[in-house]
Amino acid sequence: MIGCLVALDKLFIRCASRCDSVLNEIMERNPWLDSWMLSFGPIMVVFAAGLIGSVIYIGMFIVLPLLVVWRSWNHWAHIIWAIFLSVNVSFNYILGVITDPGSHKSDIYKKLCKEAKQKGMLDNIQEDPLPGPSDWTSCKKTNLPKPPRAHFDSTTKRLVIHMDHYCPWLFNTVGWANLRYYIMVQVYVVISTIYIVYMTFSSFSIVLEKANHDDSEKKLWNIGNDVIVDRNQKFYIIYLFVVSFAVTNLIGLFLAWNLYLVFTGQTTIEYKLNSLLSSRSKKAIHESVRYVNPYDQGLWKNWSQAMGRTIMHQFLPNWSQPPWPPYPTLVPNLPTGWERGRKYWRNTSSSKKLGENSGNISEARNRKFGVKWVEDTINMQRDMVSAV
């Protein structure tokens, strides 16, 4: 059973990754889609809010009283649970929409630039297509300092810290400041829809069958416990089940993908770059060295870096920002074995050091990819090892 779940999870991640790649390719080939998504963003937000509100209202005030004894302890327990889920879904969705993700107009960006300037990190910055993991560069779109892990969003025309992607359902870019809301609204939506599917499955199966009482005036269905429902109540049960079942599968797919990115310390953009460099390293680098994501600090640290340090900050409604700074603090560590998230090129042999293989690495890269790619990658490696 566990093996089947693991295989299914891997399939979800692959499917979501493929869907994301296809969507991004479409966006790159059709720039007009950026303005289209921005124009239709408010409509999609209203639709999503209406869908959430309708499910909450119908579920709590129409369908739930049909499924449990009114005002019993069981009923109040379901009400409390439904309110908890509703508050978390609504809170995280609203905050995901209205929170500035960390754009160049935000106080977060100004604070980050101020700290970098005090440390001398903004001296002589310039454009760099392949910067080191702690390098500040210049954004060619805004002509502003570009922090590590920041990218320019072509849809909203903003430079965003820790940008992941533009989400039309939020009418906002997903970045450092609202990533937690984006993830948690998916978490609570999936939990809520699974709960609704579980509660309504039996009734849904019954109302799809022939009515117990059928005449020209009225059709009635007995859904158990002497509870009789009419056509309108039947529609509400079917509506809740169908919407919840569809959302569970759709949002569950994207949730699996987004959780994979969070736990591996990547954004959607970084995943593509990491995949490219990893595939290149397998072809060009000495067997004892392979590429790793420099921001990968391990499962728990990656999760805490994005979602908050405590369980309360991660799972309960709050306005607090994620841990500062917006990218992991990189500590110098010349490898005598390996340590996650500290260097671009990991030595897989504990008895060898990175410098002992540098000649083979440089020579292999030079033959396979040309001098410029070799120099850029070696500079990335050097900066990574010496970063503070």
C-alpha positions as CSV (number, residue, x, y, z in Angstrom):
1,M,0.0,0.0,0.0
2,I,2.8,2.4,1.0
3,G,4.6,1.6,-2.3
4,C,1.5,2.4,-4.3
5,L,1.1,5.7,-2.5
6,V,4.8,6.6,-3.1
7,A,4.5,5.7,-6.8
8,L,1.3,7.7,-7.1
9,D,2.9,10.7,-5.5
10,K,5.8,10.5,-7.9
11,L,3.4,10.3,-10.8
12,F,1.6,13.4,-9.5
13,I,4.9,15.3,-9.3
14,R,5.9,14.3,-12.8
15,C,2.5,15.2,-14.3
16,A,2.4,18.6,-12.5
17,S,6.0,19.3,-13.6
18,R,5.1,18.5,-17.2
19,C,1.9,20.7,-17.0
20,D,4.0,23.5,-15.6
21,S,6.6,23.2,-18.4
22,V,3.9,23.2,-21.1
23,L,2.1,26.2,-19.7
24,N,5.4,28.2,-19.4
25,E,6.3,27.3,-23.0
26,I,2.9,28.5,-24.2
27,M,3.4,31.7,-22.2
28,E,6.8,32.3,-23.8
29,R,5.5,31.8,-27.3
30,N,2.4,34.0,-26.8
31,P,3.4,37.2,-24.9
32,W,-0.1,38.5,-25.3
33,L,-1.3,36.0,-22.7
34,D,0.4,38.1,-20.0
35,S,-2.0,41.0,-20.6
36,W,-4.9,38.6,-21.0
37,M,-4.3,36.9,-17.6
38,L,-3.9,40.3,-16.0
39,S,-7.2,41.5,-17.4
40,F,-9.1,38.4,-16.4
41,G,-7.5,38.1,-13.0
42,P,-10.3,39.9,-11.1
43,I,-12.9,37.7,-12.8
44,M,-11.0,34.6,-11.7
45,V,-10.7,35.9,-8.2
46,V,-14.5,36.6,-8.0
47,F,-15.2,33.1,-9.4
48,A,-12.9,31.4,-6.9
49,A,-14.3,33.4,-4.0
50,G,-17.9,32.6,-5.1
51,L,-17.1,28.9,-5.4
52,I,-15.5,28.9,-2.0
53,G,-18.4,30.8,-0.5
54,S,-21.1,28.6,-2.1
55,V,-19.4,25.4,-0.9
56,I,-19.1,26.8,2.7
57,Y,-22.8,28.0,2.8
58,I,-24.4,24.9,1.2
59,G,-22.2,22.5,3.1
60,M,-22.8,24.1,6.6
61,F,-26.4,25.3,6.4
62,I,-28.1,23.0,3.9
63,V,-26.4,19.6,3.5
64,L,-24.8,19.1,6.9
65,P,-28.1,19.2,8.8
66,L,-29.3,16.4,6.5
67,L,-26.4,14.1,7.3
68,V,-26.1,14.5,11.1
69,V,-28.7,14.9,13.9
70,W,-29.5,18.6,14.3
71,R,-27.9,20.2,17.4
72,S,-26.4,16.9,18.6
73,W,-22.8,16.7,19.9
74,N,-21.9,15.1,16.6
75,H,-23.5,18.1,14.7
76,W,-21.6,20.7,16.8
77,A,-18.3,18.8,16.3
78,H,-18.8,18.9,12.5
79,I,-19.7,22.6,12.7
80,I,-16.6,23.5,14.6
81,W,-14.4,21.5,12.2
82,A,-16.2,23.1,9.2
83,I,-15.6,26.6,10.7
84,F,-11.9,25.9,11.3
85,L,-11.5,24.8,7.7
86,S,-13.5,27.7,6.3
87,V,-11.6,30.3,8.2
88,N,-8.2,28.9,7.1
89,V,-9.2,28.6,3.4
90,S,-10.7,32.1,3.4
91,F,-7.9,33.7,5.4
92,N,-5.1,32.2,3.3
93,Y,-6.9,33.0,0.0
94,I,-7.6,36.6,0.9
95,L,-4.0,37.2,2.1
96,G,-2.6,35.5,-1.0
97,V,-4.5,37.9,-3.1
98,I,-3.8,41.2,-1.3
99,T,-0.2,40.6,0.0
100,D,2.6,42.1,-1.9
101,P,4.9,39.1,-2.8
102,G,8.0,41.1,-2.3
103,S,8.1,43.4,-5.3
104,H,10.6,46.2,-5.9
105,K,7.9,48.6,-4.6
106,S,7.5,46.9,-1.3
107,D,9.1,47.7,2.1
108,I,10.6,44.2,2.1
109,Y,12.7,45.0,-1.0
110,K,13.8,48.4,0.4
111,K,14.8,46.8,3.6
112,L,16.8,44.1,1.8
113,C,18.5,46.6,-0.4
114,K,19.4,48.7,2.6
115,E,21.0,45.8,4.4
116,A,22.9,44.8,1.2
117,K,24.2,48.3,0.7
118,Q,25.5,48.4,4.3
119,K,27.4,45.2,3.6
120,G,28.8,46.5,0.4
121,M,27.0,44.0,-1.7
122,L,25.6,46.5,-4.2
123,D,29.0,47.8,-5.2
124,N,29.7,47.4,-9.0
125,I,26.7,45.1,-9.6
126,Q,25.9,44.3,-13.2
127,E,23.8,42.0,-15.3
128,D,24.7,38.3,-15.0
129,P,22.7,35.5,-16.7
130,L,24.1,32.9,-14.3
131,P,24.9,34.5,-10.9
132,G,26.1,32.8,-7.8
133,P,23.5,31.8,-5.2
134,S,24.3,34.9,-3.0
135,D,25.1,37.4,-5.8
136,W,23.3,40.6,-6.3
137,T,23.0,41.6,-10.0
138,S,21.3,44.3,-12.0
139,C,17.8,43.8,-13.4
140,K,17.7,44.8,-17.1
141,K,14.0,45.4,-17.0
142,T,13.8,47.7,-14.0
143,N,17.5,48.9,-13.8
144,L,17.3,48.1,-10.1
145,P,19.5,45.9,-7.8
146,K,18.3,42.3,-8.2
147,P,18.5,40.2,-5.0
148,P,19.4,36.5,-5.0
149,R,16.5,34.4,-6.1
150,A,14.6,37.4,-7.5
151,H,13.1,37.5,-11.0
152,F,11.2,39.9,-13.1
153,D,7.5,39.0,-13.6
154,S,6.5,39.9,-17.1
155,T,2.8,39.7,-16.2
156,T,2.7,42.3,-13.4
157,K,5.9,44.1,-14.6
158,R,7.5,43.8,-11.2
159,L,10.8,42.5,-9.8
160,V,9.8,39.9,-7.2
161,I,11.9,38.4,-4.4
162,H,11.9,34.6,-4.4
163,M,9.5,34.6,-7.4
164,D,7.8,31.3,-8.2
165,H,5.2,32.2,-10.8
166,Y,2.2,34.4,-11.5
167,C,-1.0,32.8,-10.3
168,P,-4.2,34.1,-12.1
169,W,-6.4,32.7,-9.4
170,L,-4.7,35.0,-6.9
171,F,-4.4,37.9,-9.4
172,N,-0.9,38.1,-7.9
173,T,2.6,36.8,-8.2
174,V,3.6,34.1,-5.8
175,G,6.8,35.2,-4.1
176,W,8.5,35.3,-0.7
177,A,5.9,37.2,1.3
178,N,2.8,35.3,0.1
179,L,4.2,31.8,-0.7
180,R,2.9,30.5,2.7
181,Y,-0.7,31.7,1.9
182,Y,-0.5,30.1,-1.5
183,I,0.6,26.7,-0.1
184,M,-1.7,26.7,2.8
185,V,-4.9,27.6,0.9
186,Q,-4.2,24.5,-1.2
187,V,-3.6,22.4,1.9
188,Y,-6.8,23.4,3.5
189,V,-8.8,23.3,0.3
190,V,-7.7,19.7,-0.3
191,I,-8.4,18.7,3.3
192,S,-11.9,20.4,3.1
193,T,-12.8,18.7,-0.2
194,I,-11.7,15.3,1.0
195,Y,-13.9,15.8,4.1
196,I,-16.9,16.8,2.0
197,V,-16.4,13.9,-0.4
198,Y,-16.3,11.5,2.6
199,M,-19.4,13.1,4.2
200,T,-21.5,13.2,1.0
201,F,-20.5,10.0,-0.8
202,S,-23.2,7.8,0.6
203,S,-26.0,10.4,0.0
204,F,-24.6,11.1,-3.4
205,S,-24.8,7.4,-4.3
206,I,-28.4,7.2,-3.1
207,V,-29.8,10.3,-4.9
208,L,-28.4,9.1,-8.2
209,E,-30.7,6.1,-8.0
210,K,-34.4,6.1,-8.7
211,A,-36.5,8.1,-6.3
212,N,-38.2,6.2,-3.4
213,H,-41.3,8.3,-4.0
214,D,-41.9,9.3,-7.6
215,D,-45.0,11.0,-9.0
216,S,-45.8,13.9,-11.3
217,E,-45.7,16.4,-8.4
218,K,-42.7,15.5,-6.3
219,K,-39.7,13.2,-6.2
220,L,-38.3,12.2,-2.8
221,W,-35.2,10.2,-1.8
222,N,-34.5,8.5,1.6
223,I,-30.8,9.0,2.3
224,G,-30.9,7.1,5.6
225,N,-31.8,7.7,9.2
226,D,-35.4,8.5,7.9
227,V,-34.1,11.7,6.2
228,I,-36.0,12.5,3.1
229,V,-34.6,14.9,0.5
230,D,-36.3,16.6,-2.4
231,R,-35.0,17.7,-5.8
232,N,-33.4,20.9,-4.5
233,Q,-31.6,19.1,-1.7
234,K,-30.6,16.4,-4.2
235,F,-29.0,19.1,-6.4
236,Y,-27.0,20.6,-3.4
237,I,-25.7,17.1,-2.5
238,I,-24.6,16.4,-6.1
239,Y,-23.1,19.9,-6.4
240,L,-21.0,19.5,-3.2
241,F,-19.8,16.1,-4.2
242,V,-18.9,16.8,-7.8
243,V,-17.2,20.1,-7.1
244,S,-15.3,18.7,-4.1
245,F,-14.2,15.5,-6.0
246,A,-13.0,17.5,-9.0
247,V,-11.1,20.1,-6.8
248,T,-9.5,17.3,-4.7
249,N,-7.9,15.8,-7.8
250,L,-7.0,19.0,-9.5
251,I,-5.7,21.0,-6.5
252,G,-4.2,17.8,-5.0
253,L,-2.0,17.4,-8.1
254,F,-0.7,21.0,-7.9
255,L,-0.3,20.7,-4.1
256,A,1.9,17.7,-4.5
257,W,4.1,19.6,-7.0
258,N,4.3,22.7,-4.8
259,L,5.1,20.7,-1.7
260,Y,7.9,19.0,-3.6
261,L,9.4,22.4,-4.5
262,V,9.1,23.7,-1.0
263,F,10.7,20.6,0.6
264,T,13.6,20.6,-1.9
265,G,14.3,24.4,-1.5
266,Q,13.3,25.4,-5.0
267,T,11.0,27.7,-6.9
268,T,9.4,26.7,-10.3
269,I,12.0,28.9,-12.0
270,E,14.9,27.4,-10.0
271,Y,13.7,23.9,-10.7
272,K,14.2,24.4,-14.4
273,L,17.7,25.8,-13.9
274,N,18.6,23.1,-11.4
275,S,17.4,20.4,-13.8
276,L,19.4,21.8,-16.7
277,L,22.7,22.1,-14.7
278,S,22.1,18.7,-13.1
279,S,21.7,17.0,-16.5
280,R,24.8,18.8,-17.8
281,S,26.8,17.8,-14.8
282,K,26.0,14.1,-15.3
283,K,27.5,14.3,-18.8
284,A,30.5,16.5,-18.2
285,I,31.7,16.2,-14.7
286,H,34.0,13.6,-13.0
287,E,32.0,10.7,-11.5
288,S,32.8,11.7,-7.9
289,V,31.2,15.2,-8.2
290,R,27.6,16.0,-9.0
291,Y,25.5,19.1,-9.0
292,V,23.1,20.0,-6.1
293,N,20.7,22.8,-5.4
294,P,22.7,25.4,-3.3
295,Y,19.5,26.4,-1.4
296,D,18.6,22.9,-0.3
297,Q,19.1,22.8,3.4
298,G,17.2,19.6,4.2
299,L,13.4,18.9,4.4
300,W,12.6,20.7,7.7
301,K,14.8,23.7,7.1
302,N,13.5,24.2,3.6
303,W,9.9,24.0,4.9
304,S,10.7,26.4,7.8
305,Q,12.4,28.9,5.5
306,A,9.3,29.2,3.4
307,M,6.5,28.7,5.9
308,G,7.7,29.9,9.3
309,R,9.7,28.6,12.2
310,T,6.8,27.3,14.4
311,I,3.7,25.1,13.8
312,M,1.5,28.1,14.7
313,H,3.1,30.3,12.0
314,Q,2.9,27.5,9.5
315,F,-0.7,26.2,9.9
316,L,-2.7,28.8,11.8
317,P,-3.9,32.2,10.4
318,N,-1.3,34.9,11.1
319,W,0.1,37.9,9.4
320,S,3.8,37.3,10.3
321,Q,6.4,37.2,7.5
322,P,8.6,34.2,6.8
323,P,12.1,34.0,8.3
324,W,14.5,36.8,7.3
325,P,16.4,37.0,5.0
326,P,14.4,35.9,2.0
327,Y,17.1,33.4,1.0
328,P,19.1,31.0,3.2
329,T,22.3,32.3,4.8
330,L,25.1,30.5,3.0
331,V,28.0,29.5,5.2
332,P,31.4,28.7,3.8
333,N,32.2,25.0,4.0
334,L,35.0,23.3,2.0
335,P,33.8,19.8,1.6
336,T,35.5,16.8,3.2
337,G,32.4,14.8,2.4
338,W,29.1,16.6,1.7
339,E,26.6,18.9,3.3
340,R,23.3,19.8,1.8
341,G,22.7,23.2,0.4
342,R,26.2,24.6,0.9
343,K,27.8,24.2,-2.5
344,Y,27.0,23.8,-6.1
345,W,29.2,20.8,-6.8
346,R,29.0,18.0,-4.2
347,N,31.8,15.5,-3.8
348,T,30.2,12.1,-3.3
349,S,33.4,10.5,-2.0
350,S,34.1,11.4,1.6
351,S,37.9,10.9,1.1
352,K,38.3,13.4,-1.7
353,K,38.1,17.2,-1.7
354,L,36.7,19.4,-4.3
355,G,40.0,20.8,-5.3
356,E,41.5,17.4,-6.1
357,N,39.0,16.9,-8.9
358,S,39.0,20.5,-10.3
359,G,41.3,19.7,-13.1
360,N,39.2,16.8,-14.4
361,I,36.0,18.8,-13.9
362,S,37.3,21.8,-15.8
363,E,38.7,19.8,-18.6
364,A,35.5,17.8,-19.1
365,R,33.3,20.9,-19.0
366,N,35.7,22.6,-21.5
367,R,35.4,19.8,-24.0
368,K,31.6,19.4,-23.7
369,F,30.2,22.9,-23.3
370,G,32.8,25.4,-24.3
371,V,35.0,27.9,-22.4
372,K,32.3,30.4,-21.4
373,W,30.0,27.9,-19.8
374,V,33.0,26.4,-18.0
375,E,34.1,29.8,-16.7
376,D,30.6,30.8,-15.5
377,T,30.1,27.5,-13.7
378,I,33.5,27.5,-12.1
379,N,32.9,31.1,-10.9
380,M,29.5,29.9,-9.4
381,Q,31.3,27.1,-7.6
382,R,34.0,29.4,-6.3
383,D,31.4,32.0,-5.1
384,M,29.4,29.3,-3.5
385,V,32.3,27.9,-1.5
386,S,33.4,31.4,-0.4
387,A,30.0,32.8,0.3
388,V,29.2,34.1,3.8
